[in-house]
Amino acid sequence: MKKFSTSTWLLFLLPSLLGILLFLIPIPTTNADGDTEWMVTIAVLANWLADNIASLVPWIMLVLLSIAAIGSLVYITKKPNTDEDVPFFDKLFNVSLFWTITRVLAAIFAFMVLFQVGPEAVWNENTGGLLLSGDGLLSFLFTIFLFAGLLLPLLMNFGLLEFFGSMMVKIMRPLFRLPGRSSIDALASWVGDGTIGVLLTSKQYEDNRYTQREAAIIGTTFSVVSITFAIVVIGEIGLASYFLPYYGTVILAGIILALIMPRIYPLSRKPTTFIDGSEQESQTEDVPKGYNVVSHGMEKALEKADRNRSISKFFEDGFKNVLDMWIGVAPVVMAFGTIALILAEYTQLFVILGAPFVPYLNLLGIPEAADAAQLMVVGFADMFLPAILGSGIESELTRFVVAALSVTQLIYLSEVGGILLGSKIPVNILDLIIIFLLRTIIALPIIAGVAHLLF
């Protein structure tokens, strides 16, 4: 192993340890009800700021969404920049007609919500109002994007991914068809928040560190909701005392799905090319002769840290991450999330779409199958809807299945799904619909089997 200076070792160790503490280590916090919750520090900071500026955030988001819409309209007449070194603001605003319309629609929805004008279906507290209220999803995303985006270089720029990538390759590649470094993305999602995992995955894909297939697999398979949110779901459904078997079921179903999903359509059909169009030369990550996984990973990590000594570059990368999420992702969440919630609240669409699940639920022995069927698909609009709508179901077994499935489905247009569509990760709306349905169909027998043992 090469020799490195003390400053290089410190440059690897200090930022990486700080990144682990901020993104990956849950700490106890007290919620508004006085109960103790475990959250990663980044989420704690985001919640603290969101609480303190709750009345301002909806207006800040209106400004940001308006900037995204106006900037895209200005750039709509400009041809896409095909140079290798595309200016940052070109990448930020020079998007396709579809995404320009999405951004304009998001700004219009935000204006309607804040001024309560136009059809109530848009600004109702259960639709657009749910997303853009002072304690709504967009408020949390504003602050989580600020802290996570700004501090994400701690995980990415100083060698932590290179070190763990070498250590975990023997597990991630054969089991999940992923490079070892993806273990950090998965862990950031699992103990932190799915939004953090998507942000980390998207940035690595843009940096040519993941192929299209790898980025799509990680974004749609490992962007799990946080443990904290899982606690909220099981509490809302009225089964808080079953948290341990419930979360154990979520983990079991999640691992089985992670083994299956990369091997079937549509993820298996994604290209193995990088964002710049270059082909993946090899899927093996062999350790050179004379090294073991630790020494090889450490050398790669120290080399990475040594190349990132600029403090100004650290903050420049961080602020670019923040703007990319605010301008690129928030409008997608607002536009798609509002439309999905309107459909869930004011139409029978999800009842109709859920009808084919009735015989499947009956086959699995799930009581009140007709009531539970629509909850199998309504989660595509928002992850919390199944818990809210399912809390009135009498059967504890059925409520357990609904709660576990709602967390296992992962693809929610009001959050992770919208963020995936707004990111550079190569998935489209049809991909997300298919993945959502496949996850639901595959996970149901697993969850139902555990539920029958418990109840």
Secondary structure, 3 states (H helix, E strand, C coil): CCCCCHHHHHHHHHHHHHHHHHHCCEEEEECCCCCEEEEEHHHHHHHHHHHHCCCCHHHHHHHHHHHHHHHHHHHCCCCCCCCCCCCHHHHHHCCCHHHHHHHHHHHHHHHHHHHCCCCHHHHCCCCHHHHHCCCCHHHHHHHHHHHHHHHCHHHHCCCHHHHHHHHHHHHHHHHHCCCCCHHHHHHHHHHCCHHHHHHHHHHHHHCCCCCHHHHHHHHHHCCCCCHHHHHHHHHHCCCHHHHHHHHHHHHHHHHHHHHHHHHCCCHHHCCCECCCCCECCCCCCCCCCCCCHHHHHHHHHHHHHHCCCCHHHHHHHHHHHHHHHHHHCHHHHHHHHHHHHHHHHHCCHHHHHHCCHHHHHHHCCCCCHHHHHCHHHHCCCCCCHHHHHHCCCCCHHHHHHHHHHHHHCCCCCCCHHHHHHHCCCCCCHHHHHHHHHHHHHHHHHHHHHHHHHHC
